[in-house]
Amino acid sequence: MIKRKAFLCLLAAVIGLTGCQEAKQAETERKYPLEAIEMVAPAGNGSGYDLTIRSIVQCLENTGLVSVPLPVTNKPGGGGRINMEYLNEARGRNNVLSIFSPPICLINLNGSTDLNYAEDTTPIAQLVVDYGCFAVRADSPYQNLGEVMEELKESPESILVGGTSSLGSMDHIQFLKIARAAGVENLKSIRYDGFENGGGVTQLMGGRVDILSTGISDVVGLVESGDIRVLAVTSDKRLEGEVISQIPTCREQGIDAGFITWRGLFGPGDMPEYAVKYWEDVLKEMTETNEWKATCRKYGWTMEYKDHEQFTEFLGQVNEEYRELLDEVGLSRQ
C-alpha cells in the first residue's frame, strides 16, 4: 500500500512537471522572440553578403516588424565554410539567422566541406534574386564581353579572372557557365583568383586581375562613379536603374546563357518549427513594405519571395544543376 501511494505520488509529480514544461514551451513559442537574434554574414564587412544582411536588419528595425536587437556578425572564410561550421554549432537554436546564396550548395559539391544545406541548415525564405556581371577597369582595352571570350578561345590562360568567392564557388562558376556558352573550350585552363571579404573590386582597381566576375549590386556604385565598366550582366533582360539599365546582357551579345544569384535566410539545422514560421511570416511582410522595395531598387535586386517549402524545393533543383556544371569542369568532390 505504501509502495502504491509512493508510486502514485511520483506519477503525479512527473505529470505535473511535464505539464509545466509544456506550458513553458507554449509560452516560449507564443512570445518568441524574446532575445536578440544574431544575423550572420558569411563574409567580411563591405561584401555583398554584409550589404544584404545589414539591409534586412535596417528594414526590419525601421518598419518595427521586429522589436528585439538584431546584431550582425561576420563569419568570413572558406567561401562560406566557416559560416556553415558556425551554423552547425548552433544546431537546434532559435536565435541565429544567416544570409546565403549559391555557395551554400557549392561548397559541399566542390568538396570544401562535408556539411550541406539540406541536413545542416534550415532554409527559411528566399528574398531576392541578384544577377552577376563582368566588370573591367575604366581604362581596360576590352569594350565588350565578346572580345574577352574571343581571346579566351585563342588562349584560355591569357586572362586572369577575379571574383569575390573561392575557386569552384559562385563567381567562378558564373564565369565558366557564360564562357562555356560562348564556345570557350578547355574551361579548366581559365585562370581564376578569388578574393573574399569584398577584396575583388580592390584587386580589379589595382590591376591584379583583368576582369571581375561578381554581382551587379557589388559594383553599382563604382559604375555610377565611372571607375569601372561592366561589360555584361547575366540577367535575361536589362535591369532597371538609371545607370545599370545601360548595361547589355550576355544574350544581347550573342551568348545564350545567364546566371541567377538568389539570396535567402537560413537558420541552423533542426531550428524549431515555431521560429521558422515566425521568420517566414515576418520576412514575407517585410518584402511588402515600401522601404524594402526602395532598398531593392537601390541595389538592383529583383524581389522574388519564396517561403520555407518553396525555397526548400527550389534548392533541391538548383543543387543538381550546380552539381552537373561542377562535374563538367572537373571541380566536383572526388
LINTAZI-V31451 format. One record per backbone hydrogen bond with DSSP energy under -0.5 kcal/mol. CO is the residue of the C=O (numbers start at 0). NH is the residue of the N-H. If there is no record, write none. Layout:
# LINTAZI-V31451
co & nh
CO & NH
CO & NH
This chain:
# LINTAZI-V31451
co & nh
0 & 4
1 & 5
2 & 6
3 & 7
4 & 8
5 & 9
6 & 10
7 & 11
8 & 12
9 & 13
10 & 14
11 & 15
12 & 16
13 & 17
14 & 18
15 & 19
16 & 20
17 & 21
18 & 22
19 & 23
20 & 24
21 & 25
22 & 26
23 & 27
24 & 28
25 & 29
26 & 30
27 & 31
35 & 37
37 & 39
37 & 96
38 & 72
39 & 98
40 & 74
43 & 46
46 & 50
47 & 51
48 & 52
49 & 53
50 & 54
51 & 55
52 & 56
53 & 57
54 & 58
55 & 59
56 & 60
57 & 61
58 & 62
59 & 64
59 & 65
60 & 63
68 & 36
70 & 38
72 & 40
76 & 79
76 & 81
77 & 80
79 & 83
80 & 84
81 & 85
82 & 86
83 & 87
84 & 88
85 & 89
86 & 89
87 & 90
89 & 92
94 & 37
95 & 267
96 & 39
97 & 265
99 & 263
100 & 103
101 & 104
101 & 105
102 & 106
103 & 116
104 & 107
104 & 108
105 & 109
106 & 111
106 & 112
107 & 110
108 & 332
115 & 119
116 & 120
119 & 268
121 & 266
124 & 264
125 & 305
126 & 303
127 & 262
128 & 301
129 & 260
130 & 215
131 & 233
132 & 134
132 & 213
133 & 230
133 & 231
134 & 211
135 & 228
136 & 139
143 & 146
143 & 147
144 & 148
145 & 149
146 & 150
147 & 151
148 & 152
149 & 153
150 & 154
154 & 157
155 & 190
158 & 160
158 & 190
159 & 209
159 & 210
160 & 192
161 & 212
162 & 194
165 & 168
168 & 172
169 & 173
170 & 174
171 & 175
172 & 176
173 & 177
174 & 178
175 & 179
176 & 180
177 & 181
178 & 183
179 & 182
185 & 188
186 & 189
190 & 160
192 & 162
193 & 195
194 & 199
195 & 198
197 & 201
198 & 202
199 & 203
200 & 204
201 & 205
202 & 207
202 & 208
203 & 206
210 & 161
210 & 212
211 & 134
211 & 213
212 & 163
213 & 132
214 & 217
214 & 218
215 & 218
215 & 219
218 & 222
219 & 223
220 & 224
221 & 225
221 & 226
221 & 227
222 & 225
226 & 137
228 & 135
228 & 230
230 & 144
231 & 133
232 & 249
233 & 258
240 & 244
242 & 245
243 & 246
247 & 232
248 & 252
249 & 252
249 & 254
250 & 253
253 & 255
254 & 256
258 & 131
259 & 261
260 & 129
262 & 126
262 & 127
263 & 99
264 & 123
264 & 124
265 & 97
266 & 121
267 & 270
268 & 91
271 & 274
271 & 275
272 & 276
273 & 277
274 & 278
275 & 279
276 & 280
277 & 281
278 & 282
279 & 283
280 & 284
281 & 285
282 & 286
283 & 287
284 & 287
285 & 288
288 & 292
289 & 293
290 & 294
291 & 295
292 & 296
293 & 297
294 & 298
295 & 299
295 & 300
296 & 299
300 & 302
301 & 128
305 & 125
306 & 310
307 & 311
308 & 312
309 & 313
310 & 314
311 & 315
312 & 316
313 & 317
314 & 318
315 & 319
316 & 320
317 & 321
318 & 322
319 & 323
320 & 324
321 & 325
322 & 326
323 & 327
324 & 328
325 & 330
325 & 331
326 & 329
